[in-house]
Amino acid sequence: MEKELIKLQHLSKSFDGELILDDLELTIHENEFVTLLGPSGCGKTTTLRLIGGFETPDSGRIIFDGADITDLPPNERRLNTVFQKYALFGHMSIAENIAFGLKISKKSKAYIQDKIKYALKLVNLDGFEKRSVDSLSGGQQQRIAIVRALAMNPEGMLFDEPTSALDPEMVGEVLNVMSELAREHMTMVVVTHEMGFAKEVATRVMFMDGGHFVEEAPPAEFFGKPKNERLKAFLSKVL
């Protein structure tokens, strides 16, 4: 078994008096691809935002590689997040978008240029350095958002429904990049509604309902032999 990389300990979170996560516990091992599934409002995105540092729990701790990161801001975590919306800087070129975090980290110009070239090659967008964000399709923009996050050499990647804002024909472009990351054993936690992708690529699928994890299993067992009645009902509607 790979080492424990991310550990959520008794996390609770409320918004405007409504309890979203209730004493949540989760352990993710290095090189795992964990997919979070569940109905809207069950707490999936909140869980991801807590891991990424974009929300602070009301109680509980977040441990990363043995260290307590509960109170660390996102930029100080060895994790990067890709959101539903591409969150690219419209006033910057593609190269400038990829280089943004690297410049803040005071990387050398040569290092940054190498990273830009590698990133664009990874997503089959060689030669796009000077292009504007607005000139790209939605799928291309999301691929740039992914490699911008990867350029910072994170030890884990978080994806919050990265294909939900895309036209259907563009979804495959993004899923292909994520599949390649899985083959390279990047640790990933993914909120998605792409069931086929979860079946094929995830190492573990977890079902959330009412702020809890109610069932988890490898994809074949999760989709083929669900035990929880709530999960059975959910799958009957989405498969």
C-alpha positions in Angstrom: 0.0 0.0 0.0 1.3 3.5 -0.9 1.8 6.0 1.9 -1.1 8.1 3.2 -1.0 11.5 1.4 -4.2 13.2 2.3 -6.2 12.5 5.5 -9.4 14.2 6.6 -10.1 13.9 10.3 -13.6 14.5 11.7 -14.3 17.4 9.3 -17.5 19.4 9.8 -18.6 22.4 7.8 -21.7 24.6 7.8 -22.9 27.4 5.6 -25.5 29.8 6.9 -26.5 27.4 9.7 -26.9 24.4 7.3 -24.6 21.5 8.0 -22.9 20.4 4.8 -20.2 18.0 6.1 -20.8 16.1 9.3 -17.7 14.5 11.0 -16.2 13.5 7.6 -13.2 11.2 7.5 -11.2 10.2 4.4 -7.8 8.8 3.7 -6.2 9.1 0.2 -3.0 7.3 -0.6 -0.2 8.4 -2.9 -0.9 7.6 -6.6 -4.6 7.0 -6.0 -7.2 8.4 -8.4 -10.3 8.9 -6.2 -13.6 9.9 -7.7 -16.3 11.5 -5.5 -19.9 11.0 -6.7 -23.2 12.0 -5.2 -26.3 14.1 -5.7 -26.1 17.9 -5.8 -25.6 19.4 -2.4 -24.2 16.3 -0.8 -20.8 18.0 0.0 -18.5 16.9 -2.8 -17.3 20.3 -3.8 -17.1 21.5 -0.2 -14.8 18.5 0.5 -12.6 19.4 -2.4 -12.4 23.1 -1.4 -11.4 22.2 2.1 -8.6 19.9 0.8 -7.5 22.7 -1.5 -7.6 25.4 1.2 -10.4 27.5 -0.3 -12.6 26.8 2.8 -11.7 26.3 6.4 -13.5 23.6 8.4 -15.6 24.4 11.4 -13.9 21.5 13.2 -11.5 18.7 12.3 -8.1 18.6 10.7 -6.6 18.2 7.3 -3.3 16.3 7.1 -1.0 16.2 4.1 1.9 13.8 4.1 1.9 13.7 7.9 1.7 17.5 8.4 -1.3 19.5 9.5 -2.3 21.9 6.7 -5.7 22.9 8.0 -4.9 26.5 8.3 -2.5 26.9 5.3 -3.7 29.0 2.4 -4.0 27.3 -1.0 -0.7 28.7 -2.4 1.2 27.0 0.5 -0.2 23.6 -0.1 1.5 21.0 -2.3 -1.8 20.6 -4.1 -3.4 22.4 -7.1 -7.1 22.7 -8.0 -8.8 22.8 -11.4 -12.3 24.3 -11.2 -15.4 24.0 -13.4 -14.6 27.4 -14.9 -11.2 27.7 -16.4 -10.1 30.6 -14.2 -7.5 31.7 -16.8 -6.4 35.4 -17.0 -8.0 36.9 -20.0 -5.5 39.7 -20.3 -2.5 37.3 -20.5 -1.3 35.1 -23.3 -1.3 31.4 -22.9 2.4 31.4 -22.1 1.9 34.1 -19.5 -1.0 32.1 -17.9 1.2 29.1 -17.5 4.1 31.1 -16.2 2.1 33.1 -13.7 2.7 30.9 -10.6 6.2 30.1 -11.6 7.1 33.8 -11.7 5.7 34.3 -8.3 7.8 31.4 -7.1 10.8 33.3 -8.7 11.8 30.5 -11.1 14.4 31.3 -13.7 13.4 32.4 -17.2 15.0 29.3 -18.7 13.1 27.1 -16.2 9.8 28.8 -17.0 10.3 28.6 -20.8 11.0 24.9 -20.5 7.9 24.4 -18.4 5.8 26.3 -20.9 7.0 24.1 -23.8 6.5 20.9 -21.9 3.1 21.9 -20.7 1.8 22.8 -24.2 3.3 19.6 -25.6 1.5 17.6 -22.9 -1.9 18.8 -24.1 -1.1 18.9 -27.8 -1.2 22.7 -28.0 2.4 23.3 -29.2 2.9 26.7 -30.7 0.0 28.3 -28.7 2.3 30.4 -26.5 1.3 33.8 -27.9 -2.4 33.0 -28.4 -5.0 34.8 -26.4 -7.3 33.0 -24.0 -10.4 34.1 -26.0 -9.0 32.5 -29.2 -9.3 29.0 -27.6 -12.2 26.6 -27.4 -13.6 25.7 -24.0 -11.8 22.4 -24.1 -8.5 24.0 -25.0 -8.9 26.5 -22.2 -9.5 23.8 -19.6 -6.5 21.9 -20.9 -4.4 25.0 -20.3 -5.9 25.4 -16.8 -4.7 21.8 -16.1 -1.2 22.3 -17.3 -0.9 25.7 -15.5 -1.7 23.8 -12.3 0.8 21.0 -13.2 3.6 23.5 -13.9 3.9 24.1 -10.2 4.8 20.5 -9.6 2.0 19.6 -7.2 2.0 16.3 -5.3 -1.7 16.1 -5.8 -4.4 17.5 -8.1 -8.0 18.3 -7.3 -10.6 18.5 -10.0 -14.1 20.0 -9.4 -16.3 18.9 -12.3 -13.7 20.0 -14.9 -15.9 19.1 -17.9 -19.3 20.4 -16.7 -18.9 23.8 -18.5 -17.8 22.2 -21.8 -19.8 21.3 -24.9 -20.1 17.5 -25.2 -17.6 17.3 -28.1 -14.9 19.0 -26.0 -15.3 16.8 -22.9 -13.0 14.1 -24.4 -10.1 16.5 -24.8 -10.0 17.2 -21.1 -10.6 13.6 -20.0 -7.8 12.4 -22.2 -5.4 14.7 -20.3 -6.6 13.4 -17.0 -6.3 9.8 -18.1 -2.7 10.5 -19.1 -2.1 11.9 -15.6 -3.6 8.8 -14.1 -1.2 6.6 -16.2 1.6 8.7 -14.7 0.3 8.0 -11.2 -0.5 11.5 -10.2 -2.5 11.5 -7.0 -6.0 12.9 -7.9 -9.3 13.6 -6.3 -12.0 14.2 -8.8 -15.6 15.4 -8.5 -17.3 14.4 -11.8 -20.5 13.3 -13.4 -18.6 11.4 -16.1 -19.6 7.9 -15.0 -17.8 6.1 -17.9 -14.6 7.9 -17.1 -14.9 7.0 -13.4 -15.4 3.4 -14.3 -12.4 3.3 -16.6 -9.8 5.4 -14.8 -10.5 5.7 -11.0 -8.8 3.4 -8.6 -11.5 4.1 -6.0 -15.0 5.6 -6.2 -16.7 7.1 -3.2 -20.4 8.0 -2.9 -21.5 10.9 -0.7 -24.9 11.6 0.6 -25.9 14.1 3.4 -22.4 15.1 4.2 -21.1 11.6 4.7 -19.4 8.9 2.6 -21.8 6.1 2.5 -20.1 3.6 0.2 -16.7 3.2 -1.4 -15.2 0.5 -3.6 -13.1 -0.1 -6.7 -15.0 0.9 -9.8 -16.0 -2.6 -10.9 -17.5 -3.3 -7.5 -18.9 0.2 -7.0 -20.9 0.2 -10.3 -21.5 -3.5 -10.6 -22.4 -4.6 -7.1 -23.5 -1.5 -5.1 -24.7 -2.3 -1.5 -26.2 0.9 -0.2 -29.8 1.5 -1.2 -29.2 5.3 -1.7 -26.3 4.5 -4.1 -28.5 2.0 -6.0 -31.1 4.6 -6.5 -28.5 7.2 -7.6 -26.9 4.8 -10.1 -30.3 3.8 -11.5 -30.8 7.5 -12.5 -27.4 8.3 -13.9 -26.3 5.1 -15.7 
